[in-house]
Amino acid sequence: MKIYITGLPSGYEVEHLVRLFYPMAPLTLTPPEEGEDCVWAEKKEDSLYAMVREQGQSRDAAAPLPRPVEAGGETVEFTLASLTYDLLRSWTGIRPPWGKMTGVRPVRLIHDKRAAGWTEADIDRFFLERFDCSRQKYDMAKAIADLQEPILKLGSAPKTYSLYLGIPFCPSRCSYCSFVSCNLDRDRKLVQPYVDCLCREVEAIREQADKAGLKLCSIYIGGGTPTSLSADQLRQLMGTVRENFDLSKVVEYTVEAGRPDCTDAEKLAVIKEYGATRISINPQTFSDEVLAGIGRRHSAQDILDCYADARRAGHEDINMDLIAGLPGDTVAGFEHSLRQAIALDPENITVHTLTLKRASRIVIEDQKENDYADVAAMLEKCQLLADAGYRPYYLYRQKNTLQNLENVGWCKPGHEGYYNIYIMEEVQTILSAGAGGSTKLVADGGRRMQRIFNFKYPTEYIQRFAEVLERKKGVADFYDHDLGPQTSG
């Protein structure tokens, strides 16, 4: 199946709507040959046209051009996308759970519409009618928006910010991952120079935040795998954080202790000793067979042992990640993993839907959509979380996610992950340190924003560290005057 779009300056919206029905379909710039499987979307001189052809059968649809936007009409691109969507929904019999929505932050949309003065009835129509979103998904997004309101008020106070520290090292690369990360066995010589630079960047961020009069709200150390650092390197990094910031005023301090093959009792004790209030232990699955298939070098029992070590170290706020749709998993297998996670009784359980990322080994090795179990049926099992007293508190979506589904963080009441909400809803400044870091500066209630990017790869980050520090000076400058949309290289 190919996608062919013509007559529009940009076919982005149409292209991504087609992929709700045909996820692996490539975009072609030349008209498909006669009889070739394709979805054809075209803006003609006085009308819009859509056609689908598959296995020798075809169907088409047409519509007039919309009224101009300034006269209350829709854009041509959205109207053509809607025409194509309706055609493909009829042709395939598939109704995507989020309808025509291709954006990653549906909860943010609800917040934005409320802030703009829309009535609840207007927002209902926007989701359910304009975008054909299912009632179930919309009700979940709306409930999450309601729950987030008081947390967002805290995080959106003027000059409030969160700090993100990135550790781009892993013991091995998971097959579904496309993040920039270095294999620890191959790149171990980079780790100490990297930690040294990261500590210096933390100090530079503190200086810039002080100059700008910013107030630290939350801290997140992510990756990669932060516990791929040695215990002494964790002490060095977290000690630098403690020396530079008043942790008593931070509402949340998270460290990803994700993989048991590099997270031991000593590291868990260090994380607790140096002030973290929340950790994440991420099994992804409790199936040994599926773990081996995705490239994890540990067993399900190792996860259970790591979790027990974390509790013994005094960690009282633990998140566990699971992924629905991993290669080789089944609906029954996912339900087993979910029940096992619930039985451990962590404060948070985050359920991700597998995303086919172009740079991941899954996609590179050309595994097809049909290789995966019914992910929608897996997510239906999340009712077990609600039954166990968890409630959804943040939600986001990604392109190329199986069956156009979502990622949802579930928590026990009072254990919402603040940083997760702030990063998804984009209400505050995030100062980011480390390779690949993306600092997002927010002012004037979100009306003014700017990004500062660090170098992507650890070697470049280390070698050009003086430039990283020079760019960080843009933090204080931003709060004096607007320097433009981004600072990058």
N, C-alpha and C positions, 0 to 999 in steps of 0.2 A: 504494500500500500504506500503510495506517494502522496504528498501534499503539494498542490499547485495553487498559488494565490497571485492574482494579477489585477492591475488597475488601482491599487492602493499605494500611497507613499510608504506605509508600513503595514505588514500583515501579521505583526506579532500576536495580536489578540486572537485572530482567526487561527493561526498556526497552533497556539497552545490549547485552544478549545478543541481542535481536531484531535490533539493528542490525548484528550480525555477519553476518547473512544479507540484510538489507534496509537498507543503509547510509543511504539518504536518507529513510527512512520517518519521517513526523512522528508525534508523540504526540497523540492526541485525548482530550479529557475527556468526550466524549459517545459513546454507543454507535454504532458504524458502522451505516449503513442496510443493509437486507436486500440481499444480493448484492454489497455493496461489498467490494473487496479489503482484507483486514485480517488482523492477528494479534491474537487476543483471549486474554487471560490473566486468570483470575479465581480468587480465593479465595472459595469458597462456605462455607456454615455448617459443613459436615462433610466437605468434599472440595476438591480443586483441579482446575481445568479449563483446558485450552488448546485453541485452534482456529486454523487458518490457512485462509483463503479467498482464492483467486486465479484469475481468469479463469473464474469460474463453477464451479470445482471446490473441494472443501474436505476437510479431515481434522481430526479432533479427538482428544484424549487426556485421561484423567482419572487421578487418584491420590488416595489417602487423605491426610489431614493427617499431618504427621510427628510423631514423639514430641517432647516438649519438649526444648530444648537441654540443660537441667539433667539430663535423663534419658539423655543421650547421643545425642539426635536432632539434626536440622538445623533451621535457621530456616525459617519458612514461606516467606519470600521466596526463599531459595536453592533450596528444593524446587520452588517454582513455576517459577523460572527454569530449573532442570534439566529439568523436564517440558516446558517450552516449547522449550528447546534440542534435546532429543531429538526432539520432533515436527518442528521445522524442519530438523534434520539429515536426517531421513528424507524429508521433503517435497521439499527442494531437492537432495538428493544432495551437499551441500557439507559438508565437515568442516573447520571453521576450524582453522588450524595451531596456535593456542594454546588450542583447545577453549573452555571456558566462562570462561577468564580474561579479565577486563576491566581489571585493574589495570595500571599502567604500569611496575612494577618487579618482574618475576618473579625476577631475580637476588637482589634484597633479600629476597624470601620464603625463598630457600634459606639465605641467611645467618641470617635470623631463626630458622628451624626448627632449624638446627644449634646456634645459641646456646641454644635452649630445650631441647636435649638429645635431639632427635628422631634416630632411627637413619636411615641412608641408605635403608633399605628403606621406612621410614615416609614419607620425603620423596618417594621414587619413587611410592608409591601416591597420595600427595596430588596430585601433578601429573598422573600418567598415568591414574589411575582416577577420582578425585573430580572433576578438572577436564577430563579427556579431552584433555589436551595431547598433541601428537604427540611421538613419541620423538625425532625430529630436533631440534625446538625445545627440548625439555627437556634433551637431551644438550648442546646448545650453551650453554644457561643454566648448567648445572652445571659445565661446563668453565670458563666465565667466572668463576663463583664461586670455583673452586679457584685460578685464576690471581690473583684479587684479594686473597686472604687476607693475604699479607705487606704489601701496600700499605695495606689497611684497618687493619692493626695500627699502622702508622706514623701514619695519619691520625686514628685514634681515641684517640690518647694524650690524657690529660687536658689541657684548656685549649688544645688545638690548634685553629687556625682557618685559613681561606683568605679571601682578599680578592677581591671581584668589583667591577669598575668598568664601568659601562654607558655606551655612546656611542649615543644614539638618533637618529643621523642617517645617511642613505643618499643616494647619488647619484640613485637612482630606486627605486620600490617594486616588488619582485618580485610576480608575480601570486599566488603561493601563500602569501605572508606575511601574518600577522595581528598581528605585533608592533607596538607603538607606536613608530613612527619618523617622523622629519621629513624631507621632501624638501629636499635641500641647496640647490637652486636657489631654492626658495621661502622657506626658513627660515634662510638663512645668517647673518642678523643675530643669531640666537639662539646661535650656536655659541660665540663668545668669552665672553659672559656665563655660558654653561653650563659651559665649561671652568674658568672662574674659580671658580664655585661648587663644582665637582667637586673641585678641588684643595683647597679649604677643608674639604670633607667628608672627604677623605683624611687631612688633618691631625687632624680631630676623631676619626676612627676610630683613629688611632695613639694619641691621648691616652686614649681609652676602653679600648683593648686593653692599654695599659700599666697603667692603674688596675686592670684585672681580672686582670693577670698572664698574658695570653694569649701564645701562641707562634705566629708566622706560619709557615704550611707552604707555601702556593702562592698565586699571583696570576693572575688571569684578566681581561684587558680585552676585553670583547665588545660586541655591539651588536644591531641596527644594524650600522654599519660603522665601526670605530675609525679606519681610514685615510681616512675622509671629513674628518677633522681635517687642518689644514695641518701641514707639517713642524714649524713653530715651535710650534703648539699641542700636537703630540705631545711635543716637547721639554719644554714647560711641564708637561704632565701626568706624563710618565714621570720627569721631573726631580724633581717633587714626591714621587712614589713612592720614588725612590732616596734622597732626603733624609730621608724619614721611616722607612724600613725597612732593615734589614740584609739586602741581597739575597744575601749569601754563605750565609745560613742557609735560604734558600728552595729547596725541592726542584724547583720548576717555576715558570716565569713565561711565560704564554702571552699573545700578542696576536693577535687575529683581523685578518689583513691580507686579508680575504676577496675583495675585488673589484678586478680589475686596472684598472678605469676610474678608480680614485682611489688606487691603490697604485703609487708610482713608486720609482725607485732611491734617491732621497734619503730618503724615509720608511722604506724597508726598512733603510737604514743607521742612521737614528735609532733605530729599534726595537732593532737589534742593539747599538748603542753604549750605550743606557740600560738594558741588562740582561736583555732578554727571552731566554729559552732555547728557546722554542717558538713557532712561528707557524702560522696556518691560512690557506691560499689555497684558496678554495672555488669551483671551476668550476661545480658542480652538474651540468653536462653539457659535452661537447666538441662538440656540434652547434650550428653557427651558427644554424640555423633554430629549434631549440628555445630557445636563448638569447634570440633576438628575441621568441619567443612568450611568454616569461615576463617580459619587460620589462627584460632586461639590455642595457646599452648598450656591449657589448664583444664581441669575437670569441673563438673558441677560440685563435687565434694570440696574442691579447693575454694569455691565461692562460699559454701556454707562455713568452712573453717575461717575464712577471712572475715565474714560477717560476725562470727563469734568473737574473734580477736578484737574487732572494732568495738563491740559492746563491752568487752573486758577492759578496753582502754578508756572507757568512759564516754564514748560517743553516743549522744542521746537524740541526734537528728540525722537520720540516714536515708538517702535516696537510693533506689535501685532502678536501673534501666532495663527494659525488655524491648525487643524488636519483633514486630509481627511481620511475617513474610520472608523470613530467612530461608535460603535454599536448603531443601531437605526437610524443613519443618512441616508440620501438619496442623490442622485446627486442634486436634486432640493433643498434639505435642505442645502447642502454644498454651492451651488451657492448663496443662500440667505445670508449665513454667509459671504461669500466672498464679495458680494455687500455691505453688511452692513459695513464691515471693510473698504472697499474703500471709502464709503460715509463719514466715520469719518476723512479721509485724514491723516492717520499717515505717518510718513516718511519711515517706514519699515513695510512690511507684510511678515512673514515667514510662508510658507506652509509645514507642515510636513505630511508624510504619516504614518498611524498607523503601528507600529511595534509590533508584537506579542512576547513580552518578557517573558521568561519562568517563572520569578518570579512575574509577574503581575497577578492581580486578573482575568483578561480576560482569560488568559491561564489556570490558576489554576482551574477556574470554567468550563473549557473545552468548551468554545465557539469555533466553527469551522470556518474555512476560509469561508465557504458558508454563514455564518451569516452576511457577510458584503456586502455593496453595491459596485457597480462598481467603484473602486477607480481610475482607469485609466480615466474614464469619468469625475470624479471629477477634476482631475488634468488638463484635457483639458480646464476646465473653467478658468484656470489661464491666459488664453489669455485676460481675463477682466483686469488683472493687467497690462499687456503690453499696452492695449488700454488706461488705465488711467495714463500712463506715468511712471510706475514702470519698473525696469529692474532687471534681476537676477544677483546677485553679489557673492553668495557662494552656494555651493552644496555639500551634502554628502549623503551617503547611509548607511543602517544598515542591518545586517542579520535579516531574518524573517520579513522583511517589506512586507506588502500586495502587491502582484503582482510585486514584485521585483522593486518597484519604488523608489523615492528619496525624499529628503528634500531640499527645495530651499528657500534661503532668497532673497526677492525682495525689492528694495529700489528706492526712488526718486534719481535722479542724485545728487551726492555730499553727500549722506547720507549712504554710505556703512558702515557696522559694521566692524571696523578694527579687533577687537578681534576675531570675528567669522572667519574671513579669516585667521588670524595667527594660531589659534588653529587647523583649518582644514588642512592647507597646511604645518604645522610643520616646519616653517622657523625660529622660534625664541624660546628662553628659556621662559617657563611659570613657574613662581614660585607660588605654590599653597598652601594655608593655609586652615586648617579646616579638619574635619573628612572626610575620603575618598579622601583627596587631593592627586593628582599625579603630583609632580613637574617633569618637563621635561627640562633637561639641554641640550643646543645645542651649539656647537662650531665648528670652522673650516668649516664654510659654510654647516653645517649639516653632515659633515663626522664623527663627534664625538658626541655621545649622551649618556645620562645617565638619569635614573629615580630615584626619591626618593619618597617613598610612605608613607603617613600618615596612622594611624590606621583607620579602616573602620567605626567603630561605635562610636557615640558620647560619650558613657560611657567609652569606652576604650581610646578614644582620651583624655578625661579629666583625667582619672586615671593614664595614662602612659605619661602624657604631658612632663615630663622631657626627655623621650626618643625621643619625637617629636622634641624638641629643639636640642637634640644632633645630630639627623639625619640632621637637617638643616645646620649644620656646613659643610656638604658635598658640599654645594653650592660653597663656596669660594674655597674649596679644588679642585673641579672639574676644575676650571680655572687655577690651578697651575699644576695639573697632572691628568691623567686618573685613576679613581678608579674602573673601570669595568662597566658592563652594568646596574646595578641597586643596590639600597640600600633599603632593605625592611625587614619586619619581619612578 
